[in-house]
Amino acid sequence: MKILLVKPFNRSDHIQPSLGLGYLATALRKRHEVRILDCIKDNLTIDKFLPVLEEYSPDMIGLQCYTFDLPYIREALHAAKMFNRAMVTVIGGPHPSALPEETLKKEKELDYLFAGEAEAGLPMLADYIETGRTDLSGIPGLVFRDGASVRANPKIAADDLDKLGLPSWDLIKPQEYPESQHGAFFKQFPIAPIMVTRGCPYPCTFCAGSIVAGKKIRRRSVDNVLKEIVMLKKDFGIKEFHIIDDNFTMDKEYAKELLRRLKALDLGMTWAVPNGVRMDTLDDELLRLMKETGLHMISLGIESGSDEVLALMKKGITTAKIREHVGRIDRAGIDMAGFFILGFPGETEETIAQTIDFAAELPLKRANFFTYLPFPGTESYAKLLSGGELKDVDWERFYFTNAAYTPPGISRSRLKNLHRLAFAKFYLRPGIIAYQIRSIQSFRHFGFLARRFMNWIVAG
């Protein structure tokens, strides 16, 4: 079969390769022809999508689906079926994993979806369709229609991540991506993301991270990770890699072993952890190894400057502990970026002000402030839904900059103004301004940062 794997177009300014599609391509290529299409990188708005279908004429189309992708995906499914009614349409990712039955019932031009990881199930589905098999009950994670009802097969997650192989980097072409990778700043270019672990055991009420990958932490072998890093440098000219999973440092001894061996290779590469790591997983030795191997920025999910809100989020940390951990990282000489959420359920203007002040007090070089999003499948989403606070969610507005939800007593316009205030208070300081200016790598990089400023601060 000819299969087109698609990263949908959206307004995101994080233009980076989809590792999920890369791993799926590797699994499918054993028996099928595969192409990966990144609609964000190639600026393929829906009017430019149909010509791609006409040129490639796939038998199956698989789309990655985050919640904010739904409007584009609905149009892409329609385009696929208008072009060829027999084309098989499939989606997977966080949103269908969180709301599988609801999603399949709503999207009439969607044939199948996968909940959870799909490296095992999607090739089986392609094989079944190609050979005309009709019993779909053995395909893990598949959600499909059975007459008037919807059936969902049990999910599985690969225990041995090495057996998945490496993402199909030849189809991804990481060297063709622009500077606007996850994190916005970098030391060297070109950049490629890698994933070292899957799963997250933590109970944060706002996070949907475990919906696809589960709560059990699974790790690739050190040999497997280093093989990928060396290959990316040798075959694609990659000079910097970004570890984009959330729990690289959860097993400190594993992380230390990987970094010791990376140091011995002396590749001259830089790296970052733009998704963030848990502060309470770091110690002095690990921080030293991180710096010695080229880590130039460590991102931290701080989230709030209010102990009350941190407790509501189930972060398992206090502002006092945050100060302690941040101080340790600062003494190690590693620059830090912090992530913060504004407008979490139960927040007040006072707690938001505490967060804004807290961010400016910490020795951070960068901060990113997100308005809270009620991601389907999270504990906070379930509470809002059961309490009647979520009725008609506007998926078109479901971006971190748009204040799709606001706590009682805070209007959307007020939360947006507080959002702008947070950025202004943090960044409009002479030392921080000078640091950002020194970090700009090129005129093109400056242009991206300017557009990002407009998207995050001015628009919305």
Secondary structure as UniProt FT lines:
FT   STRAND          2..7
FT   HELIX           19..28
FT   TURN            29..31
FT   STRAND          33..38
FT   TURN            39..43
FT   HELIX           46..56
FT   STRAND          60..64
FT   HELIX           67..69
FT   HELIX           70..83
FT   TURN            85..86
FT   STRAND          88..92
FT   HELIX           94..98
FT   HELIX           100..106
FT   TURN            108..109
FT   STRAND          112..114
FT   TURN            119..120
FT   HELIX           121..131
FT   TURN            137..138
FT   TURN            140..141
FT   STRAND          142..146
FT   TURN            147..148
FT   STRAND          149..152
FT   HELIX           161..164
FT   HELIX           169..172
FT   HELIX           174..176
FT   TURN            182..183
FT   STRAND          191..194
FT   STRAND          197..198
FT   TURN            205..206
FT   HELIX           209..213
FT   STRAND          218..219
FT   HELIX           222..236
FT   STRAND          240..243
FT   TURN            248..249
FT   HELIX           252..265
FT   STRAND          270..277
FT   HELIX           279..281
FT   HELIX           284..292
FT   TURN            293..294
FT   STRAND          295..303
FT   HELIX           307..313
FT   HELIX           319..331
FT   TURN            332..333
FT   STRAND          336..342
FT   TURN            345..346
FT   HELIX           349..361
FT   STRAND          366..371
FT   TURN            376..377
FT   HELIX           379..386
FT   TURN            387..388
FT   HELIX           395..397
FT   TURN            400..401
FT   TURN            408..409
FT   HELIX           412..427
FT   HELIX           430..439
FT   HELIX           443..453
FT   HELIX           454..458
//
